[in-house]
Amino acid sequence: MDTPKPNIELINSFELALPKIIAMAPRRGNLTGFDPAKLAAASGTPAKDPWARAEAWRYSGPFSRFNRLKGGLPGLGIASVAFAAYCGYEYLFLNDGHGGEHGQDH
């Protein structure tokens, strides 16, 4: 059985014509007519932010980052001081004096 050989001339002519077909294809724009490049060129950067004054209160005064974190755990400071004082009191005054004698009667 003989296998059919590919037509080399046809393949070569198609390879040569392919770039021409692609180059001749019409460019299709967006169906809606919207062009993002034109929008970016027209908008640019705003000279002044119209919402700057309305947003300023979020980052100053009682709403600053430090004040928000400070109010997050309101009793942490006084609780840690009270706990440290209790640990010191227990260490100094509540020593039962046994000193680790676990084998005998207490």
All heavy atoms as an XYZ file, in Angstrom:
807
protein
N       0.825     -1.181      0.000
C       0.000      0.000      0.000
C       0.869      1.243      0.000
O       1.761      1.383      0.809
C      -0.888      0.029      1.232
C      -2.020     -0.948      1.125
S      -3.004     -1.102      2.589
C      -3.705      0.423      2.825
N       0.545      2.067     -0.874
C       1.271      3.328     -0.957
C       0.510      4.390     -0.176
O      -0.697      4.555     -0.326
C       1.408      3.774     -2.409
C       2.336      2.857     -3.190
O       3.250      2.316     -2.552
O       2.125      2.704     -4.390
N       1.234      5.115      0.671
C       0.598      6.203      1.409
C       0.618      7.447      0.550
O       1.594      7.707     -0.155
C       1.350      6.485      2.731
O       2.687      6.804      2.428
C       1.305      5.284      3.642
N      -0.438      8.215      0.574
C      -0.455      9.425     -0.258
C       0.531     10.446      0.284
O       0.668     10.655      1.476
C      -1.893      9.923     -0.146
C      -2.430      9.307      1.077
C      -1.684      8.022      1.292
N       1.239     11.076     -0.596
C       2.220     12.088     -0.226
C       1.538     13.451     -0.213
O       0.681     13.738     -1.047
C       3.381     12.080     -1.212
C       4.163     10.795     -1.166
C       5.348     10.872     -2.063
C       6.120      9.580     -1.962
N       7.295      9.571     -2.797
N       1.916     14.300      0.752
C       1.299     15.627      0.805
C       1.746     16.478     -0.374
O       2.845     16.335     -0.880
C       1.794     16.202      2.124
C       3.029     15.440      2.440
C       2.872     14.087      1.829
N       0.872     17.349     -0.796
C       1.168     18.255     -1.893
C       1.997     19.415     -1.341
O       1.480     20.330     -0.695
C      -0.129     18.745     -2.520
C       0.116     19.499     -3.796
O       1.247     19.861     -4.107
N      -0.943     19.744     -4.544
N       3.281     19.382     -1.549
C       4.215     20.372     -1.011
C       3.948     21.750     -1.593
O       4.038     22.762     -0.901
C       5.666     19.932     -1.280
C       5.960     18.580     -0.634
C       6.658     20.975     -0.800
C       5.847     18.574      0.868
N       3.583     21.805     -2.867
C       3.340     23.100     -3.494
C       2.138     23.796     -2.859
O       2.145     25.012     -2.644
C       3.122     22.919     -4.994
C       4.365     22.447     -5.715
C       4.089     22.130     -7.175
O       2.945     22.373     -7.635
O       5.003     21.659     -7.824
N       1.109     23.041     -2.543
C      -0.081     23.612     -1.920
C       0.241     24.124     -0.514
O      -0.186     25.218     -0.125
C      -1.206     22.576     -1.867
C      -2.519     23.055     -1.266
C      -3.100     24.163     -2.137
C      -3.481     21.912     -1.137
N       1.023     23.367      0.227
C       1.395     23.785      1.584
C       2.246     25.049      1.530
O       2.021     25.998      2.285
C       2.143     22.644      2.308
C       1.184     21.484      2.558
C       2.749     23.133      3.614
C       1.841     20.257      3.128
N       3.200     25.104      0.633
C       4.051     26.285      0.519
C       3.258     27.514      0.097
O       3.492     28.616      0.584
C       5.190     26.035     -0.476
C       6.256     25.115      0.109
O       6.351     24.961      1.311
N       7.043     24.506     -0.755
N       2.306     27.349     -0.804
C       1.517     28.507     -1.240
C       0.619     28.998     -0.103
O       0.396     30.190      0.056
C       0.693     28.156     -2.476
O      -0.292     27.193     -2.140
N       0.096     28.068      0.722
C      -0.744     28.474      1.848
C       0.081     29.215      2.896
O      -0.354     30.216      3.453
C      -1.417     27.249      2.469
C      -2.339     27.603      3.601
C      -3.553     28.220      3.358
C      -1.985     27.353      4.910
C      -4.403     28.561      4.386
C      -2.823     27.683      5.949
C      -4.032     28.291      5.688
N       1.304     28.736      3.182
C       2.168     29.396      4.155
C       2.551     30.789      3.690
O       2.699     31.705      4.498
C       3.421     28.560      4.404
C       3.159     27.322      5.224
C       4.397     26.469      5.404
O       5.442     26.799      4.815
O       4.326     25.474      6.143
N       2.726     30.982      2.406
C       3.066     32.303      1.900
C       1.865     33.242      1.918
O       2.005     34.440      2.108
C       3.627     32.196      0.492
C       4.989     31.498      0.374
C       5.362     31.333     -1.097
C       6.054     32.285      1.108
N       0.670     32.696      1.722
C      -0.532     33.528      1.658
C      -1.095     33.839      3.036
O      -1.858     34.781      3.192
C      -1.590     32.836      0.813
N      -0.745     33.064      4.062
C      -1.321     33.246      5.391
C      -1.057     34.635      5.979
O      -1.994     35.284      6.447
C      -0.809     32.145      6.335
C      -1.477     32.074      7.692
C      -2.962     31.804      7.531
C      -0.843     30.998      8.538
N       0.165     35.164      5.957
C       0.352     36.520      6.499
C      -0.438     37.573      5.735
O      -0.913     38.541      6.323
C       1.848     36.762      6.370
C       2.466     35.421      6.276
C       1.440     34.539      5.637
N      -0.625     37.393      4.443
C      -1.395     38.360      3.676
C      -2.856     38.326      4.077
O      -3.510     39.355      4.167
C      -1.259     38.072      2.181
C       0.126     38.324      1.646
C       0.200     37.973      0.193
C       1.638     38.068     -0.325
N       1.768     37.585     -1.675
N      -3.380     37.122      4.354
C      -4.784     37.002      4.750
C      -5.001     37.658      6.105
O      -5.975     38.386      6.312
C      -5.200     35.511      4.786
C      -5.193     34.930      3.380
C      -6.563     35.342      5.424
C      -5.375     33.426      3.347
N      -4.081     37.439      7.009
C      -4.215     38.027      8.340
C      -4.075     39.544      8.264
O      -4.816     40.280      8.906
C      -3.176     37.417      9.307
C      -3.519     35.952      9.554
C      -3.131     38.181     10.616
C      -2.495     35.209     10.363
N      -3.152     40.048      7.456
C      -2.944     41.478      7.345
C      -4.133     42.164      6.686
O      -4.427     43.316      6.975
C      -1.672     41.762      6.561
N      -4.827     41.462      5.813
C      -5.945     42.075      5.106
C      -7.254     41.977      5.887
O      -8.255     42.535      5.477
C      -6.118     41.404      3.730
C      -4.965     41.723      2.804
S      -4.967     40.929      1.184
C      -6.523     40.220      0.948
N      -7.267     41.261      7.001
C      -8.497     41.137      7.778
C      -8.877     42.511      8.333
O      -8.021     43.259      8.805
C      -8.289     40.149      8.918
N     -10.148     42.866      8.266
C     -10.558     44.192      8.752
C     -10.468     44.250     10.277
O     -10.741     43.290     10.966
C     -11.998     44.319      8.278
C     -12.475     42.926      8.153
C     -11.284     42.113      7.741
N     -10.055     45.400     10.769
C     -10.012     45.593     12.215
C     -11.405     45.907     12.712
O     -12.071     46.804     12.202
C      -9.093     46.754     12.566
C      -7.688     46.341     12.664
C      -6.885     47.384     13.401
N      -5.498     47.169     13.061
C      -4.706     46.389     13.768
N      -5.167     45.792     14.825
N      -3.465     46.204     13.411
N     -11.781     45.161     13.713
C     -13.095     45.396     14.304
C     -12.911     46.135     15.617
O     -12.137     45.723     16.463
C     -13.803     44.079     14.568
C     -14.281     43.425     13.296
C     -15.092     42.229     13.606
N     -14.170     41.142     13.930
C     -14.531     39.986     14.434
N     -15.789     39.762     14.696
N     -13.658     39.056     14.687
N     -13.613     47.190     15.762
C     -13.576     47.946     17.018
C     -14.581     47.359     17.994
O     -15.249     46.357     17.736
N     -14.702     47.997     19.112
C     -15.668     47.586     20.104
C     -17.063     47.863     19.566
O     -17.327     48.912     18.970
C     -15.423     48.382     21.391
C     -16.183     47.810     22.555
O     -17.176     47.122     22.381
N     -15.688     48.106     23.741
N     -17.973     46.931     19.761
C     -19.330     47.100     19.236
C     -20.053     48.286     19.871
O     -20.911     48.906     19.255
C     -20.137     45.828     19.464
C     -19.665     44.603     18.680
C     -20.490     43.393     19.064
C     -19.756     44.856     17.197
N     -19.710     48.612     21.100
C     -20.391     49.715     21.769
C     -19.789     51.069     21.418
O     -20.381     52.101     21.729
C     -20.311     49.540     23.298
O     -18.951     49.551     23.701
C     -20.969     48.249     23.730
N     -18.604     51.085     20.823
C     -17.958     52.329     20.495
C     -17.093     52.863     21.626
O     -16.509     53.934     21.522
N     -16.998     52.127     22.729
C     -16.198     52.556     23.872
C     -14.736     52.252     23.598
O     -14.367     51.156     23.216
C     -16.655     51.821     25.126
C     -15.827     52.134     26.330
C     -15.950     53.351     26.965
C     -14.926     51.211     26.824
C     -15.182     53.641     28.074
C     -14.168     51.488     27.932
C     -14.296     52.715     28.563
N     -13.891     53.261     23.805
C     -12.457     53.078     23.615
C     -11.753     53.399     24.932
O     -11.719     54.562     25.354
C     -11.952     54.001     22.507
C     -10.499     53.727     22.160
O      -9.955     52.713     22.632
O      -9.915     54.528     21.417
N     -11.199     52.385     25.626
C     -10.559     52.643     26.917
C      -9.352     53.581     26.811
O      -9.075     54.337     27.738
C     -10.118     51.264     27.402
C     -10.832     50.277     26.560
C     -11.240     50.975     25.314
N      -8.649     53.553     25.699
C      -7.487     54.435     25.548
C      -7.933     55.896     25.502
O      -7.290     56.771     26.098
C      -6.720     54.064     24.285
N      -9.021     56.179     24.826
C      -9.527     57.554     24.776
C     -10.009     58.016     26.148
O      -9.808     59.164     26.531
C     -10.674     57.666     23.778
C     -10.229     57.596     22.343
C     -11.411     57.766     21.418
C     -11.002     57.635     19.966
N     -12.171     57.711     19.079
N     -10.643     57.130     26.893
C     -11.110     57.480     28.235
C      -9.929     57.801     29.142
O      -9.958     58.793     29.878
C     -11.926     56.340     28.837
C     -12.379     56.559     30.270
C     -13.392     57.677     30.338
C     -12.927     55.293     30.866
N      -8.882     56.986     29.097
C      -7.712     57.232     29.937
C      -7.038     58.552     29.562
O      -6.586     59.298     30.434
C      -6.726     56.080     29.812
N      -6.962     58.849     28.266
C      -6.336     60.091     27.835
C      -7.176     61.303     28.245
O      -6.643     62.346     28.617
C      -6.134     60.080     26.330
N      -8.484     61.181     28.193
C      -9.355     62.308     28.510
C      -9.462     62.543     30.013
O      -9.545     63.687     30.466
C     -10.748     62.072     27.935
N      -9.440     61.481     30.811
C      -9.657     61.666     32.241
C      -8.410     62.173     32.954
O      -8.488     63.090     33.753
C     -10.138     60.368     32.887
O      -9.170     59.364     32.724
N      -7.250     61.605     32.693
C      -6.017     62.063     33.337
C      -6.112     61.971     34.846
O      -6.838     61.166     35.408
N      -5.388     62.819     35.542
C      -5.460     62.861     37.001
C      -6.212     64.113     37.409
O      -5.998     65.192     36.849
C      -4.041     62.883     37.618
O      -3.335     63.995     37.102
C      -3.280     61.620     37.278
N      -7.081     64.017     38.398
C      -7.842     65.203     38.795
C      -6.932     66.214     39.496
O      -6.008     65.863     40.219
C      -8.893     64.656     39.765
C      -8.342     63.372     40.249
C      -7.480     62.829     39.148
N      -7.205     67.491     39.254
C      -6.407     68.552     39.861
C      -6.641     68.608     41.367
O      -5.729     68.829     42.135
C      -6.745     69.883     39.220
N      -7.876     68.403     41.787
C      -8.212     68.455     43.200
C      -9.262     67.391     43.472
O     -10.211     67.256     42.720
C      -8.755     69.833     43.554
C      -9.061     69.998     45.014
C      -9.569     71.389     45.309
C      -9.947     71.481     46.775
N     -10.560     72.743     47.095
N      -9.060     66.647     44.545
C     -10.007     65.596     44.905
C     -11.241     66.248     45.529
O     -11.145     66.880     46.579
C      -9.351     64.633     45.890
C     -10.243     63.457     46.215
O     -11.262     63.266     45.524
O      -9.920     62.725     47.164
N     -12.411     66.098     44.933
C     -13.601     66.738     45.496
C     -14.046     66.113     46.808
O     -14.779     66.729     47.563
C     -14.654     66.555     44.402
C     -14.188     65.387     43.621
C     -12.701     65.397     43.690
N     -13.606     64.887     47.096
C     -14.033     64.212     48.316
C     -12.995     64.304     49.425
O     -13.139     63.672     50.468
C     -14.326     62.747     48.021
C     -15.510     62.582     47.140
C     -15.518     62.345     45.817
C     -16.873     62.685     47.535
N     -16.784     62.280     45.343
C     -17.655     62.488     46.388
C     -17.512     62.926     48.744
C     -19.030     62.519     46.410
C     -18.886     62.952     48.756
C     -19.633     62.753     47.601
N     -11.931     65.053     49.240
C     -10.854     65.117     50.231
C     -11.360     65.645     51.575
O     -11.026     65.102     52.627
C      -9.724     65.992     49.712
N     -12.158     66.683     51.559
C     -12.659     67.248     52.813
C     -13.626     66.289     53.498
O     -13.647     66.161     54.717
C     -13.348     68.584     52.545
C     -13.581     69.373     53.819
C     -14.257     70.669     53.551
N     -15.696     70.375     53.413
C     -16.577     71.189     52.863
N     -16.186     72.334     52.370
N     -17.831     70.863     52.790
N     -14.418     65.583     52.703
C     -15.374     64.643     53.283
C     -14.680     63.423     53.875
O     -15.199     62.796     54.789
C     -16.376     64.200     52.212
N     -13.508     63.077     53.393
C     -12.777     61.914     53.891
C     -11.799     62.259     54.997
O     -11.284     61.367     55.669
C     -11.998     61.258     52.745
C     -12.878     60.632     51.691
C     -13.523     59.350     52.193
O     -12.867     58.578     52.905
O     -14.696     59.133     51.868
N     -11.510     63.530     55.222
C     -10.462     63.925     56.169
C     -10.804     63.523     57.599
O      -9.909     63.189     58.377
C     -10.230     65.426     56.076
N     -12.060     63.529     57.985
C     -12.428     63.213     59.353
C     -12.108     61.774     59.714
O     -11.927     61.444     60.885
C     -13.915     63.473     59.582
C     -14.809     62.549     58.824
C     -15.300     62.747     57.574
C     -15.291     61.280     59.250
N     -16.064     61.674     57.187
C     -16.081     60.757     58.204
C     -15.148     60.525     60.410
C     -16.706     59.523     58.290
C     -15.778     59.293     60.485
C     -16.548     58.804     59.436
N     -11.998     60.899     58.731
C     -11.734     59.493     59.016
C     -10.327     59.258     59.545
O     -10.057     58.223     60.144
C     -11.929     58.648     57.759
C     -13.336     58.640     57.245
C     -13.406     57.810     55.986
N     -14.684     57.938     55.344
C     -15.645     57.027     55.432
N     -15.448     55.939     56.122
N     -16.788     57.212     54.810
N      -9.424     60.163     59.303
C      -8.026     59.938     59.637
C      -7.486     60.933     60.656
O      -6.284     61.035     60.828
C      -7.190     60.001     58.357
C      -7.741     59.094     57.293
C      -8.386     59.612     56.176
C      -7.639     57.725     57.416
C      -8.908     58.777     55.210
C      -8.163     56.878     56.450
C      -8.794     57.412     55.357
O      -9.315     56.589     54.407
N      -8.347     61.672     61.319
C      -7.871     62.651     62.287
C      -8.750     62.596     63.528
O      -9.849     62.048     63.513
C      -7.899     64.057     61.682
O      -9.224     64.405     61.359
N      -8.252     63.193     64.597
C      -9.021     63.283     65.833
C      -9.262     61.926     66.470
O      -8.365     61.092     66.541
N     -10.463     61.679     66.942
C     -10.742     60.419     67.629
C     -10.719     59.204     66.695
O     -10.715     58.076     67.168
C     -12.137     60.620     68.210
C     -12.746     61.686     67.387
C     -11.630     62.559     66.924
N     -10.694     59.433     65.406
C     -10.695     58.322     64.459
C      -9.319     58.035     63.876
O      -9.207     57.284     62.919
C     -11.681     58.596     63.323
C     -13.076     58.811     63.823
C     -13.619     60.078     63.841
C     -13.813     57.754     64.293
C     -14.893     60.282     64.307
C     -15.098     57.946     64.773
C     -15.633     59.223     64.781
N      -8.256     58.632     64.449
C      -6.914     58.351     63.952
C      -6.554     56.906     64.286
O      -7.185     56.253     65.128
C      -5.898     59.307     64.565
O      -5.774     59.052     65.947
N      -5.527     56.417     63.647
C      -5.143     55.013     63.841
C      -4.768     54.732     65.291
O      -5.148     53.716     65.865
C      -3.994     54.656     62.913
C      -3.540     53.222     63.078
C      -2.592     52.815     62.023
N      -3.333     52.747     60.771
C      -2.778     52.635     59.589
N      -1.473     52.585     59.482
N      -3.500     52.579     58.498
N      -4.017     55.644     65.912
C      -3.607     55.439     67.301
C      -4.821     55.384     68.224
O      -4.916     54.507     69.091
C      -2.662     56.567     67.739
C      -2.321     56.514     69.200
C      -1.466     55.545     69.684
C      -2.874     57.423     70.088
C      -1.152     55.485     71.031
C      -2.572     57.367     71.429
C      -1.711     56.396     71.905
N      -5.749     56.293     68.041
C      -6.921     56.314     68.921
C      -7.831     55.118     68.691
O      -8.464     54.650     69.631
C      -7.688     57.618     68.733
C      -6.966     58.783     69.366
O      -6.231     58.605     70.326
N      -7.162     59.970     68.829
N      -7.899     54.629     67.478
C      -8.703     53.431     67.238
C      -8.083     52.214     67.904
O      -8.782     51.383     68.475
C      -8.869     53.182     65.748
C      -9.884     54.113     65.110
C     -10.076     53.784     63.670
N      -8.907     54.256     62.932
C      -8.482     53.737     61.801
N      -9.094     52.727     61.275
N      -7.420     54.227     61.199
N      -6.757     52.082     67.863
C      -6.098     50.942     68.506
C      -6.127     51.069     70.027
O      -6.237     50.067     70.732
C      -4.660     50.812     68.006
C      -4.503     50.408     66.550
C      -3.038     50.392     66.165
C      -5.129     49.060     66.286
N      -6.020     52.299     70.506
C      -6.041     52.517     71.952
C      -7.395     52.126     72.535
O      -7.467     51.549     73.614
C      -5.739     53.988     72.242
C      -5.664     54.306     73.723
C      -5.281     55.746     73.940
C      -6.449     56.627     73.580
N      -6.262     58.022     73.958
N      -8.443     52.403     71.834
C      -9.774     52.083     72.329
C     -10.192     50.653     72.057
O     -11.248     50.217     72.501
N      -9.377     49.891     71.346
C      -9.736     48.511     71.016
C      -9.761     47.591     72.220
O     -10.617     46.726     72.341
N      -8.823     47.769     73.150
C      -8.755     46.964     74.375
C      -8.716     47.918     75.560
O      -7.651     48.206     76.111
C      -7.519     46.063     74.352
C      -7.450     45.068     73.192
C      -6.100     44.412     73.133
C      -8.537     44.037     73.319
N      -9.858     48.407     75.996
C      -9.868     49.493     76.970
C      -9.328     49.113     78.344
O      -8.772     49.940     79.040
C     -11.341     49.889     77.050
C     -12.087     48.717     76.567
C     -11.202     48.020     75.591
N      -9.458     47.873     78.789
C      -9.013     47.516     80.126
C      -7.678     46.813     80.178
O      -7.264     46.337     81.237
N      -6.988     46.725     79.052
C      -5.742     45.961     79.017
C      -4.663     46.583     79.894
O      -3.966     45.864     80.616
C      -5.239     45.842     77.581
C      -3.964     45.031     77.405
C      -4.201     43.593     77.810
C      -3.476     45.103     75.988
N      -4.520     47.889     79.895
C      -3.468     48.539     80.679
C      -3.671     48.352     82.172
O      -2.763     47.931     82.899
N      -4.854     48.659     82.654
C      -5.108     48.549     84.092
C      -5.118     47.090     84.544
O      -4.692     46.759     85.651
C      -6.409     49.287     84.475
C      -6.412     49.584     85.959
C      -7.615     48.517     84.053
C      -7.398     50.653     86.349
N      -5.564     46.186     83.690
C      -5.577     44.769     84.046
C      -4.168     44.211     84.157
O      -3.881     43.412     85.061
C      -6.382     43.984     83.023
N      -3.280     44.600     83.270
C      -1.907     44.093     83.337
C      -1.181     44.646     84.569
O      -0.410     43.926     85.209
C      -1.148     44.422     82.057
O      -1.149     45.798     81.823
N      -1.435     45.893     84.958
C      -0.833     46.451     86.171
C      -1.381     45.734     87.402
O      -0.627     45.370     88.316
C      -1.086     47.974     86.254
C      -0.694     48.523     87.613
C      -0.336     48.685     85.148
N      -2.677     45.480     87.440
C      -3.268     44.775     88.581
C      -2.740     43.347     88.676
O      -2.465     42.846     89.771
C      -4.790     44.782     88.459
N      -2.583     42.681     87.561
C      -2.066     41.315     87.571
C      -0.616     41.283     88.046
O      -0.223     40.404     88.834
C      -2.183     40.699     86.178
C      -1.679     39.292     86.101
C      -2.363     38.269     86.717
C      -0.514     38.999     85.410
C      -1.910     36.965     86.662
C      -0.040     37.703     85.343
C      -0.738     36.679     85.966
N       0.201     42.230     87.591
C       1.595     42.288     88.037
C       1.668     42.573     89.538
O       2.496     41.972     90.252
C       2.347     43.353     87.251
N       0.823     43.451     90.044
C       0.802     43.745     91.479
C       0.393     42.511     92.271
O       0.988     42.204     93.320
C      -0.146     44.913     91.764
N      -0.592     41.776     91.810
C      -1.024     40.561     92.501
C       0.080     39.506     92.494
O       0.319     38.841     93.510
C      -2.292     39.985     91.870
C      -2.673     38.665     92.478
C      -3.241     38.609     93.751
C      -2.436     37.462     91.813
C      -3.570     37.404     94.339
C      -2.755     36.256     92.385
C      -3.321     36.224     93.649
O      -3.632     35.021     94.228
N       0.778     39.340     91.360
C       1.877     38.363     91.301
C       2.987     38.752     92.271
O       3.552     37.892     92.954
C       2.426     38.260     89.880
S       1.318     37.417     88.758
N       3.307     40.032     92.374
C       4.313     40.492     93.334
C       3.876     40.268     94.759
O       4.656     39.811     95.614
N       2.619     40.561     95.075
C       2.080     40.345     96.418
C       2.117     38.854     96.786
O       2.516     38.485     97.890
C       0.641     40.880     96.487
C      -0.073     40.553     97.776
C       0.220     41.243     98.941
C      -1.030     39.544     97.813
C      -0.428     40.944    100.127
C      -1.674     39.237     98.992
C      -1.378     39.925    100.139
O      -1.995     39.629    101.312
N       1.714     38.020     95.862
C       1.715     36.586     96.131
C       3.137     36.066     96.343
O       3.381     35.228     97.223
C       1.065     35.846     94.954
C       0.959     34.354     95.150
C       0.306     33.653     93.979
O       0.081     34.306     92.943
O       0.023     32.454     94.097
N       4.070     36.540     95.569
C       5.459     36.096     95.700
C       6.069     36.537     97.036
O       6.787     35.776     97.679
C       6.287     36.641     94.534
C       7.735     36.233     94.574
C       8.118     34.941     94.222
C       8.707     37.141     94.973
C       9.444     34.566     94.265
C      10.042     36.776     95.020
C      10.408     35.484     94.658
O      11.726     35.117     94.716
N       5.748     37.761     97.467
C       6.376     38.290     98.670
C       5.669     37.880     99.970
O       6.316     37.548    100.961
C       6.449     39.815     98.599
C       7.364     40.390     97.515
C       7.238     41.903     97.470
C       8.805     39.986     97.767
N       4.343     37.894     99.989
C       3.633     37.747    101.250
C       2.885     36.428    101.420
O       2.558     36.059    102.542
C       2.637     38.906    101.431
C       3.320     40.235    101.485
C       3.173     41.142    100.455
C       4.115     40.578    102.561
C       3.796     42.370    100.502
C       4.749     41.811    102.606
C       4.583     42.709    101.578
N       2.582     35.733    100.383
C       1.805     34.503    100.518
C       2.673     33.255    100.370
O       2.211     32.216     99.925
C       0.669     34.479     99.484
C      -0.368     35.585     99.617
C      -1.437     35.434     98.558
C      -1.000     35.589    100.990
N       3.908     33.323    100.788
C       4.800     32.182    100.736
C       4.449     31.270    101.904
O       4.510     31.656    103.068
C       6.256     32.657    100.829
C       7.219     31.529    100.517
O       6.809     30.421    100.232
N       8.508     31.848    100.573
N       4.073     30.021    101.632
C       3.631     29.130    102.696
C       4.787     28.475    103.438
O       4.592     27.818    104.446
C       2.667     28.080    102.156
C       3.255     27.259    101.041
O       4.390     27.528    100.627
O       2.564     26.344    100.559
N       6.005     28.546    102.981
C       7.161     28.093    103.703
C       7.439     26.606    103.655
O       8.279     26.100    104.383
N       6.752     25.855    102.833
C       7.012     24.414    102.769
C       8.303     24.126    102.001
O       8.959     23.159    102.316
C       5.842     23.676    102.112
C       4.638     23.621    103.009
N       4.651     22.964    104.221
C       3.391     24.119    102.878
C       3.458     23.070    104.779
N       2.678     23.769    103.973
N       8.597     24.841    101.009
C       9.852     24.698    100.310
C      10.022     23.388     99.573
O      11.138     22.901     99.419
N       9.012     22.726     99.170
C       9.136     21.545     98.329
C       9.268     20.241     99.088
O       9.771     19.254     98.558
N       8.836     20.130    100.333
C       8.884     18.869    101.074
C       7.614     18.092    100.780
O       6.647     18.133    101.547
C       9.005     19.163    102.577
C      10.226     19.979    102.922
C      10.190     20.426    104.364
O       9.312     19.988    105.115
O      11.052     21.233    104.731
N       7.617     17.336     99.740
C       6.395     16.640     99.333
C       6.297     15.242     99.930
O       5.249     14.642     99.890
C       6.318     16.558     97.802
C       6.098     17.895     97.164
N       4.919     18.557     97.233
C       6.935     18.719     96.467
C       5.007     19.717     96.618
N       6.232     19.845     96.127
N       7.319     14.708    100.481
C       7.280     13.342    100.984
C       6.757     13.236    102.399
O       6.379     12.155    102.857
N       6.691     14.327    103.161
C       6.283     14.264    104.549
C       4.923     14.934    104.737
O       4.387     15.560    103.841
C       7.320     14.957    105.423
C       8.711     14.340    105.270
C       9.767     15.209    105.920
O       9.477     16.275    106.439
N      11.011     14.737    105.893
N       4.407     14.783    105.947
C       3.140     15.456    106.249
C       3.341     16.969    106.284
O       4.357     17.463    106.754
C       2.604     15.001    107.609
C       2.193     13.557    107.611
O       1.809     13.048    106.541
O       2.229     12.954    108.692
N       2.345     17.634    105.878
C       2.453     19.091    105.820
C       1.934     19.693    107.088
O       0.923     19.758    107.515
C       1.696     19.644    104.617
C       2.280     19.218    103.292
N       3.520     18.693    103.140
C       1.770     19.247    102.045
C       3.756     18.412    101.870
N       2.690     18.739    101.184
